[in-house]
Amino acid sequence: MEKTREEAELEANSVFRPKVEMSYQRMENPGCHVVDASPSREKVLQTVLSLIQNSFNEP
């Protein structure tokens, strides 16, 4: 599977990526979720789709 240019840059820069992650974690409501990508692709996809579906069902 090919990586995007952004993914390759984040992977190559071992200092920048943790700073980006820490910035998102410090935000009060960043509008994003952390997803564990270590399970199978199908399980990760199921998790992501569930998060998307739940975000549209919130009041």
Distance bins in CASP14 RR format, pairs under 12 A and 6 or more apart:
PFRMAT RR
TARGET T0000
AUTHOR 0000-0000-0000
RMODE 2
METHOD distances of the structure
MODEL  1
1 7 0 0 0 0 0 1 0 0 0 0 0
1 37 0 0 0 0 0 1 0 0 0 0 0
1 41 0 0 0 0 1 0 0 0 0 0 0
2 8 0 0 0 0 1 0 0 0 0 0 0
3 9 0 0 0 0 1 0 0 0 0 0 0
3 10 0 0 0 0 1 0 0 0 0 0 0
3 11 1 0 0 1 0 0 0 0 0 0 0
3 12 0 0 0 0 0 1 0 0 0 0 0
4 10 0 0 0 0 1 0 0 0 0 0 0
4 11 0 0 0 0 0 1 0 0 0 0 0
5 11 0 0 0 0 0 1 0 0 0 0 0
5 12 0 0 0 0 0 1 0 0 0 0 0
6 12 0 0 0 0 0 1 0 0 0 0 0
6 13 0 0 0 0 0 1 0 0 0 0 0
6 16 0 0 0 0 0 1 0 0 0 0 0
6 17 0 0 0 0 0 1 0 0 0 0 0
6 20 0 0 0 0 0 1 0 0 0 0 0
7 13 0 0 0 0 0 1 0 0 0 0 0
7 17 0 0 0 0 0 1 0 0 0 0 0
7 20 0 0 0 0 0 1 0 0 0 0 0
7 37 0 0 0 0 0 1 0 0 0 0 0
8 17 0 0 0 0 0 1 0 0 0 0 0
9 15 0 0 0 0 0 1 0 0 0 0 0
9 16 1 0 0 1 0 0 0 0 0 0 0
9 17 0 0 0 0 1 0 0 0 0 0 0
9 20 0 0 0 0 0 1 0 0 0 0 0
10 16 1 0 0 1 0 0 0 0 0 0 0
10 17 1 0 1 0 0 0 0 0 0 0 0
10 18 0 0 0 0 1 0 0 0 0 0 0
10 19 0 0 0 0 0 1 0 0 0 0 0
10 20 1 0 0 1 0 0 0 0 0 0 0
10 21 0 0 0 0 1 0 0 0 0 0 0
11 17 1 0 0 1 0 0 0 0 0 0 0
11 20 0 0 0 0 0 1 0 0 0 0 0
13 19 0 0 0 0 1 0 0 0 0 0 0
13 20 0 0 0 0 1 0 0 0 0 0 0
14 20 0 0 0 0 0 1 0 0 0 0 0
14 21 0 0 0 0 0 1 0 0 0 0 0
15 21 0 0 0 0 0 1 0 0 0 0 0
15 22 0 0 0 0 0 1 0 0 0 0 0
16 22 0 0 0 0 0 1 0 0 0 0 0
16 23 0 0 0 0 0 1 0 0 0 0 0
17 23 0 0 0 0 0 1 0 0 0 0 0
17 24 0 0 0 0 0 1 0 0 0 0 0
18 24 0 0 0 0 0 1 0 0 0 0 0
18 25 0 0 0 0 0 1 0 0 0 0 0
19 25 0 0 0 0 0 1 0 0 0 0 0
19 26 0 0 0 0 0 1 0 0 0 0 0
20 26 0 0 0 0 0 1 0 0 0 0 0
20 27 0 0 0 0 0 1 0 0 0 0 0
20 30 0 0 0 0 0 1 0 0 0 0 0
20 32 0 0 0 0 0 1 0 0 0 0 0
21 27 0 0 0 0 0 1 0 0 0 0 0
21 30 0 0 0 0 0 1 0 0 0 0 0
21 32 0 0 0 0 0 1 0 0 0 0 0
21 34 0 0 0 0 1 0 0 0 0 0 0
22 30 0 0 0 0 0 1 0 0 0 0 0
23 30 0 0 0 0 1 0 0 0 0 0 0
23 32 0 0 0 0 0 1 0 0 0 0 0
24 30 1 0 1 0 0 0 0 0 0 0 0
24 31 0 0 0 0 1 0 0 0 0 0 0
24 32 1 0 0 1 0 0 0 0 0 0 0
24 33 0 0 0 0 1 0 0 0 0 0 0
24 34 0 0 0 0 1 0 0 0 0 0 0
25 32 0 0 0 0 0 1 0 0 0 0 0
25 33 0 0 0 0 0 1 0 0 0 0 0
25 34 0 0 0 0 1 0 0 0 0 0 0
31 51 0 0 0 0 0 1 0 0 0 0 0
31 52 0 0 0 0 0 1 0 0 0 0 0
31 55 0 0 0 0 1 0 0 0 0 0 0
31 58 0 0 0 0 0 1 0 0 0 0 0
32 48 0 0 0 0 0 1 0 0 0 0 0
32 51 0 0 0 0 1 0 0 0 0 0 0
32 52 0 0 0 0 0 1 0 0 0 0 0
32 55 0 0 0 0 0 1 0 0 0 0 0
33 47 0 0 0 0 1 0 0 0 0 0 0
33 48 0 0 0 0 1 0 0 0 0 0 0
33 50 0 0 0 0 0 1 0 0 0 0 0
33 51 1 0 1 0 0 0 0 0 0 0 0
33 52 0 0 0 0 1 0 0 0 0 0 0
33 54 0 0 0 0 1 0 0 0 0 0 0
33 55 0 0 0 0 1 0 0 0 0 0 0
34 44 0 0 0 0 0 1 0 0 0 0 0
34 47 0 0 0 0 0 1 0 0 0 0 0
34 48 0 0 0 0 0 1 0 0 0 0 0
34 51 0 0 0 0 0 1 0 0 0 0 0
35 41 0 0 0 0 0 1 0 0 0 0 0
35 43 0 0 0 0 0 1 0 0 0 0 0
35 44 1 0 0 1 0 0 0 0 0 0 0
35 45 0 0 0 0 1 0 0 0 0 0 0
35 46 0 0 0 0 0 1 0 0 0 0 0
35 47 1 0 1 0 0 0 0 0 0 0 0
35 48 1 0 1 0 0 0 0 0 0 0 0
35 49 0 0 0 0 0 1 0 0 0 0 0
35 50 0 0 0 0 0 1 0 0 0 0 0
35 51 1 0 0 1 0 0 0 0 0 0 0
35 52 0 0 0 0 0 1 0 0 0 0 0
36 43 0 0 0 0 1 0 0 0 0 0 0
36 44 1 0 0 1 0 0 0 0 0 0 0
36 47 1 0 0 1 0 0 0 0 0 0 0
36 48 0 0 0 0 0 1 0 0 0 0 0
36 51 0 0 0 0 0 1 0 0 0 0 0
37 43 0 0 0 0 1 0 0 0 0 0 0
37 44 1 0 1 0 0 0 0 0 0 0 0
37 45 0 0 0 0 0 1 0 0 0 0 0
37 47 0 0 0 0 1 0 0 0 0 0 0
37 48 0 0 0 0 1 0 0 0 0 0 0
38 44 0 0 0 0 1 0 0 0 0 0 0
38 47 0 0 0 0 0 1 0 0 0 0 0
39 45 0 0 0 0 1 0 0 0 0 0 0
39 46 0 0 0 0 1 0 0 0 0 0 0
39 47 1 0 0 1 0 0 0 0 0 0 0
39 48 0 0 0 0 0 1 0 0 0 0 0
40 46 0 0 0 0 1 0 0 0 0 0 0
40 47 0 0 0 0 0 1 0 0 0 0 0
41 47 0 0 0 0 0 1 0 0 0 0 0
41 48 0 0 0 0 0 1 0 0 0 0 0
42 48 0 0 0 0 0 1 0 0 0 0 0
42 49 0 0 0 0 0 1 0 0 0 0 0
43 49 0 0 0 0 0 1 0 0 0 0 0
43 50 0 0 0 0 0 1 0 0 0 0 0
44 50 0 0 0 0 0 1 0 0 0 0 0
44 51 0 0 0 0 0 1 0 0 0 0 0
45 51 0 0 0 0 0 1 0 0 0 0 0
45 52 0 0 0 0 0 1 0 0 0 0 0
46 52 0 0 0 0 0 1 0 0 0 0 0
46 53 0 0 0 0 0 1 0 0 0 0 0
47 53 0 0 0 0 0 1 0 0 0 0 0
47 54 0 0 0 0 0 1 0 0 0 0 0
48 54 0 0 0 0 0 1 0 0 0 0 0
48 55 0 0 0 0 0 1 0 0 0 0 0
49 55 0 0 0 0 0 1 0 0 0 0 0
49 56 0 0 0 0 0 1 0 0 0 0 0
50 56 0 0 0 0 0 1 0 0 0 0 0
50 57 0 0 0 0 0 1 0 0 0 0 0
51 57 0 0 0 0 0 1 0 0 0 0 0
51 58 0 0 0 0 0 1 0 0 0 0 0
52 58 0 0 0 0 0 1 0 0 0 0 0
END
